[in-house]
Amino acid sequence: MEPATLAPAEMPLHPTENDTAFFDHRFRFTERNNPVVEALYSLAAEWLLRDGYARPQILPDGPPATVAKLDPLDVVQLEVRLPPLPAVMLELQDVLQRRNFSADDVSKVIAKDPGLTAWLLKLVNSPYYGFAAKVSTISRAVALVGTRQIQTLATGGALNSLAVLLPKGLINMELFWRHSVAVGIAAQELWRLSGRSEGEQLFVSGILHDCGQLAMAYAAPTIMTAINKNYNKNPEPAYMAEQALIDFDHARLGGMLLHRWNMPLPLVIAVLRHHQVEEPSRYPEAAAVHIADAMVTALGITTRPVPPIPPISMEAWNVLGLAPSSLQEAAATLRTKLDSICTALRA
């Protein structure tokens, strides 16, 4: 039986004791005495009370699912099973490595894959870019967006095509992409609020940040099934559940996948370290995705019903140089853009 969702009109203006207890439980992995965490807590409560939320349905007690922990050889074998980069993406990389390639060369390669072409045109025509006139050809999209940005956007299209190969029921793809797009919007907005420029790469990093979950469902569906079962008994942040089960997590697998696909290093690092941030001053993109992911999760834009919030790195926050009020500003931008971009991608 599905948990009931309260409509916004049925929600009280202020949290009840049950609401507060539930919100406190969601933030149990964070440091509540921190002003940034408190700002996020208040923002999340405001969103959930206004929009309505469904509490996760916890399965009856029983033995947790178990699988063998991964040793180094297992990790190598897992990497071998990762999906190969589609042929059209390999050809695109070859073109971009030439000295004198043209936008027309790039367009001709992409046009060989109708699914990738459709994905890119939907994204370029979405409110994220907001071009005045409709972009109807890949050559025009390349001219407007640029060849390097088209390459990283195309990676999202490659992952989208991978989704049809996954065992059914492991990942809700509509919710997966909604969460991913939301993290992309939030990461770019936090980047902008920090005073940095060239934030388009942050949008792509956000879209791809959980690609390791798709890779795990593809390469190790038994592990993903066990993780899902254990989550339904004891909800905790996904990467923590994965590490407890197999000493590995989807962020590392996602980094391995993008490295194998020869993606730019900042993008690989942003995916690899979006949960456990290392050297944020050297890789601020990872810091922005880390904060954006925690924020979007707190707001309930996730693949699972209002899950717990992962620990938040204050070192990552401090690198961005933001005030706690920046979360409210980023959330306002997210509310404005998310539905329209997701609708465009589904069209």
C-alpha positions as CSV (number, residue, x, y, z in Angstrom):
1,M,0.0,0.0,0.0
2,E,1.4,3.4,-1.0
3,P,1.9,6.0,1.7
4,A,-0.7,8.8,1.7
5,T,0.4,12.2,0.5
6,L,-1.2,15.2,2.1
7,A,-2.1,18.0,-0.3
8,P,-0.8,21.5,0.5
9,A,-4.2,22.7,1.5
10,E,-4.5,20.0,4.1
11,M,-1.1,20.7,5.7
12,P,-1.0,22.9,8.9
13,L,0.7,26.3,8.6
14,H,3.2,25.2,11.2
15,P,4.8,21.8,11.8
16,T,3.1,19.5,14.2
17,E,5.1,17.5,16.7
18,N,5.0,14.5,14.3
19,D,6.3,16.7,11.5
20,T,9.1,18.1,13.6
21,A,10.1,14.6,14.8
22,F,10.2,13.4,11.2
23,F,12.2,16.4,10.0
24,D,14.6,15.9,12.9
25,H,15.0,12.3,11.9
26,R,15.8,13.2,8.3
27,F,18.6,15.5,9.5
28,R,20.1,13.0,11.9
29,F,23.3,12.6,9.9
30,T,24.0,16.4,9.9
31,E,25.4,18.8,12.5
32,R,22.2,20.6,13.6
33,N,24.1,23.3,15.6
34,N,25.6,24.6,12.4
35,P,23.9,27.8,11.0
36,V,24.1,26.4,7.4
37,V,22.4,23.2,8.4
38,E,19.8,25.1,10.3
39,A,19.1,27.3,7.3
40,L,18.6,24.2,5.2
41,Y,16.4,22.5,7.8
42,S,14.1,25.6,7.9
43,L,14.0,25.7,4.1
44,A,13.2,22.0,3.7
45,A,10.5,22.2,6.3
46,E,8.9,25.2,4.5
47,W,9.0,23.4,1.2
48,L,7.6,20.1,2.5
49,L,4.8,21.7,4.5
50,R,3.8,23.9,1.6
51,D,3.9,21.3,-1.1
52,G,2.9,18.2,0.9
53,Y,5.0,15.1,1.4
54,A,4.7,11.4,1.8
55,R,6.6,9.6,4.6
56,P,8.5,6.6,3.4
57,Q,6.8,3.3,4.1
58,I,9.2,1.2,6.2
59,L,9.0,-2.6,5.6
60,P,8.6,-5.0,8.5
61,D,11.7,-6.0,10.4
62,G,13.6,-8.9,8.9
63,P,17.1,-9.8,8.0
64,P,18.9,-7.3,5.8
65,A,20.0,-8.2,2.4
66,T,23.6,-9.2,2.2
67,V,26.1,-9.6,-0.6
68,A,29.9,-10.1,-0.6
69,K,31.9,-7.0,0.0
70,L,34.0,-6.0,-3.0
71,D,37.7,-6.7,-2.9
72,P,40.1,-4.9,-5.4
73,L,39.7,-7.7,-8.0
74,D,35.9,-7.3,-7.7
75,V,36.2,-3.6,-8.4
76,V,38.3,-4.3,-11.5
77,Q,35.7,-6.8,-12.7
78,L,33.0,-4.3,-12.0
79,E,34.8,-1.7,-14.1
80,V,35.1,-4.1,-16.9
81,R,31.3,-4.6,-16.9
82,L,30.7,-0.8,-17.1
83,P,28.8,0.2,-20.3
84,P,31.0,1.2,-23.2
85,L,30.8,4.7,-24.6
86,P,28.3,4.6,-27.5
87,A,29.9,4.5,-30.9
88,V,28.7,7.9,-31.9
89,M,30.2,9.4,-28.8
90,L,33.6,7.7,-29.6
91,E,33.4,9.2,-33.1
92,L,32.5,12.6,-31.6
93,Q,35.6,12.4,-29.3
94,D,37.8,11.6,-32.3
95,V,36.4,14.6,-34.2
96,L,37.1,16.9,-31.3
97,Q,40.7,15.8,-31.0
98,R,41.4,17.0,-34.5
99,R,43.2,20.3,-34.9
100,N,40.9,21.7,-37.6
101,F,37.4,20.3,-36.8
102,S,34.3,22.4,-37.6
103,A,30.9,22.8,-36.1
104,D,29.6,21.0,-39.2
105,D,31.9,18.0,-38.5
106,V,30.4,17.8,-35.0
107,S,26.8,18.1,-36.2
108,K,27.2,15.3,-38.8
109,V,28.4,12.9,-36.1
110,I,25.6,13.6,-33.7
111,A,23.0,13.4,-36.5
112,K,23.9,9.7,-36.9
113,D,22.1,9.0,-33.6
114,P,18.4,10.1,-33.6
115,G,18.0,9.5,-29.9
116,L,21.0,11.7,-29.0
117,T,19.9,14.3,-31.5
118,A,16.4,14.5,-29.9
119,W,17.9,14.7,-26.4
120,L,20.2,17.6,-27.3
121,L,17.6,19.6,-29.1
122,K,15.1,19.2,-26.2
123,L,17.8,20.4,-23.7
124,V,18.9,23.3,-25.9
125,N,15.3,24.4,-26.4
126,S,14.5,24.1,-22.7
127,P,14.1,27.2,-20.5
128,Y,17.5,26.5,-19.1
129,Y,19.0,28.1,-22.2
130,G,16.1,30.4,-23.0
131,F,17.0,31.1,-26.6
132,A,14.5,33.5,-28.3
133,A,14.0,31.3,-31.3
134,K,13.5,27.6,-31.5
135,V,16.7,25.7,-32.3
136,S,15.7,23.0,-34.8
137,T,19.1,21.7,-36.0
138,I,22.1,20.3,-34.3
139,S,24.4,22.6,-36.3
140,R,22.6,25.6,-34.9
141,A,22.8,24.1,-31.4
142,V,26.5,23.6,-31.7
143,A,26.9,27.2,-32.9
144,L,24.9,28.6,-30.0
145,V,26.2,26.3,-27.2
146,G,29.7,25.5,-28.3
147,T,31.4,22.2,-29.2
148,R,32.8,21.4,-25.8
149,Q,29.6,22.0,-24.0
150,I,27.7,19.9,-26.6
151,Q,30.1,17.0,-25.9
152,T,29.4,17.0,-22.2
153,L,25.6,17.5,-22.7
154,A,25.7,14.5,-25.1
155,T,27.1,12.4,-22.3
156,G,23.7,12.9,-20.6
157,G,22.1,11.6,-23.7
158,A,24.3,8.6,-23.7
159,L,23.2,7.8,-20.1
160,N,19.6,8.4,-21.1
161,S,19.9,5.7,-23.8
162,L,21.5,3.4,-21.2
163,A,18.4,3.6,-19.1
164,V,16.4,1.3,-21.4
165,L,19.0,-1.5,-20.8
166,L,18.5,-1.5,-17.0
167,P,16.5,-4.2,-15.2
168,K,13.0,-2.9,-14.6
169,G,12.1,-1.6,-11.1
170,L,15.7,-0.8,-9.9
171,I,15.5,3.0,-10.6
172,N,12.6,5.2,-11.2
173,M,14.0,7.1,-14.2
174,E,11.6,10.0,-14.2
175,L,12.4,10.8,-10.6
176,F,16.1,10.1,-11.3
177,W,16.3,12.7,-14.0
178,R,14.2,15.2,-12.0
179,H,16.6,14.9,-9.1
180,S,19.6,15.2,-11.5
181,V,18.3,18.3,-13.3
182,A,17.5,19.9,-9.9
183,V,21.0,19.3,-8.7
184,G,22.3,20.8,-11.9
185,I,20.2,23.9,-11.5
186,A,21.1,24.3,-7.9
187,A,24.8,23.7,-8.4
188,Q,24.9,26.4,-11.2
189,E,23.0,28.9,-9.1
190,L,25.2,28.3,-6.0
191,W,28.2,28.8,-8.3
192,R,26.8,32.1,-9.6
193,L,26.0,33.3,-6.1
194,S,29.6,32.5,-5.1
195,G,30.7,35.1,-7.7
196,R,32.2,32.6,-10.1
197,S,31.6,32.6,-13.9
198,E,31.2,29.9,-16.5
199,G,28.7,27.9,-14.6
200,E,27.3,25.9,-17.5
201,Q,29.6,23.1,-16.7
202,L,28.0,22.9,-13.2
203,F,24.6,22.2,-14.7
204,V,26.1,19.3,-16.6
205,S,28.0,18.1,-13.5
206,G,24.7,18.1,-11.6
207,I,22.8,16.2,-14.3
208,L,25.6,13.5,-14.3
209,H,26.4,13.4,-10.6
210,D,24.5,10.2,-9.9
211,C,25.5,8.4,-13.1
212,G,27.1,5.8,-10.9
213,Q,23.7,4.6,-9.8
214,L,22.8,3.9,-13.4
215,A,26.2,2.2,-13.9
216,M,25.6,0.0,-10.8
217,A,22.2,-1.0,-11.9
218,Y,23.6,-1.9,-15.3
219,A,26.8,-3.7,-14.1
220,A,25.7,-5.1,-10.7
221,P,21.9,-5.3,-10.5
222,T,22.1,-7.8,-7.6
223,I,23.9,-5.3,-5.5
224,M,21.5,-2.5,-6.4
225,T,18.5,-4.8,-5.5
226,A,20.1,-5.5,-2.1
227,I,20.7,-1.8,-1.5
228,N,17.1,-1.0,-2.3
229,K,15.8,-3.7,0.0
230,N,18.0,-2.5,2.9
231,Y,16.9,1.1,2.3
232,N,13.3,0.2,2.7
233,K,14.1,-1.3,6.1
234,N,16.5,1.4,7.3
235,P,16.6,4.6,5.3
236,E,20.0,6.2,5.2
237,P,22.0,8.2,2.5
238,A,22.6,6.0,-0.5
239,Y,26.3,6.2,-0.5
240,M,26.5,5.2,3.2
241,A,24.3,2.2,2.6
242,E,26.5,1.2,-0.3
243,Q,29.7,1.5,1.6
244,A,28.2,-0.5,4.5
245,L,27.1,-3.3,2.2
246,I,30.0,-3.5,-0.3
247,D,32.8,-1.1,0.8
248,F,32.1,0.9,-2.4
249,D,29.7,3.5,-3.6
250,H,28.0,5.0,-6.7
251,A,30.1,8.1,-6.6
252,R,33.3,6.1,-7.1
253,L,31.6,4.0,-9.8
254,G,30.4,7.2,-11.6
255,G,33.8,8.7,-11.5
256,M,35.2,5.5,-13.0
257,L,32.6,5.5,-15.7
258,L,33.2,9.1,-16.8
259,H,37.0,8.6,-16.6
260,R,36.6,5.5,-18.9
261,W,34.5,7.7,-21.2
262,N,37.4,10.3,-21.3
263,M,35.3,13.1,-19.8
264,P,37.0,16.3,-18.6
265,L,38.8,16.0,-15.3
266,P,36.7,18.6,-13.4
267,L,33.5,16.7,-14.4
268,V,35.0,13.4,-13.3
269,I,36.1,14.8,-9.9
270,A,32.7,16.5,-9.4
271,V,31.0,13.2,-9.8
272,L,33.6,11.2,-7.9
273,R,33.7,13.4,-4.8
274,H,30.1,14.8,-4.6
275,H,29.5,13.0,-1.3
276,Q,32.9,12.9,0.3
277,V,34.6,16.1,-0.8
278,E,38.4,16.2,-0.8
279,E,40.5,19.2,-1.6
280,P,37.4,21.5,-2.3
281,S,39.7,24.5,-2.8
282,R,41.3,22.6,-5.7
283,Y,38.0,21.2,-7.0
284,P,35.3,23.8,-6.2
285,E,33.0,22.2,-8.8
286,A,32.8,19.1,-6.5
287,A,32.0,21.4,-3.6
288,A,29.1,23.1,-5.5
289,V,27.6,19.7,-6.5
290,H,28.0,18.4,-3.0
291,I,26.0,21.3,-1.5
292,A,23.5,21.3,-4.3
293,D,22.8,17.5,-3.8
294,A,22.3,18.0,-0.1
295,M,20.0,20.9,-0.7
296,V,17.9,19.2,-3.3
297,T,17.6,16.0,-1.2
298,A,16.5,18.1,1.8
299,L,13.8,19.7,-0.4
300,G,12.4,16.2,-1.2
301,I,13.3,16.1,-4.9
302,T,14.6,12.6,-4.9
303,T,14.1,9.1,-6.2
304,R,12.9,7.9,-2.8
305,P,10.3,9.5,-0.5
306,V,11.9,12.3,1.6
307,P,15.1,10.4,2.5
308,P,17.6,11.4,5.2
309,I,20.0,14.3,4.4
310,P,23.7,13.2,3.9
311,P,26.4,14.9,6.0
312,I,27.3,18.3,4.7
313,S,31.0,19.3,4.4
314,M,31.6,22.8,5.9
315,E,34.9,22.8,4.1
316,A,33.1,22.6,0.8
317,W,30.6,25.3,1.9
318,N,33.4,27.6,3.0
319,V,35.2,27.3,-0.3
320,L,32.1,28.6,-2.1
321,G,32.1,31.6,0.3
322,L,28.3,31.7,0.6
323,A,26.0,33.0,3.3
324,P,23.2,30.7,4.7
325,S,20.7,32.9,2.9
326,S,22.1,31.7,-0.4
327,L,20.2,28.5,0.0
328,Q,16.9,30.3,-0.1
329,E,18.0,32.2,-3.3
330,A,19.1,29.0,-5.0
331,A,15.8,27.3,-4.0
332,A,13.8,30.1,-5.5
333,T,15.6,29.7,-8.8
334,L,15.1,26.0,-8.6
335,R,11.4,26.4,-8.1
336,T,11.2,28.7,-11.1
337,K,13.1,26.5,-13.6
338,L,12.7,22.8,-12.6
339,D,9.3,21.9,-13.9
340,S,9.7,23.6,-17.2
341,I,13.1,22.0,-17.9
342,C,11.9,18.5,-16.9
343,T,8.8,19.0,-19.1
344,A,10.9,20.0,-22.1
345,L,13.1,16.8,-21.7
346,R,10.0,14.6,-21.5
347,A,8.4,16.1,-24.6
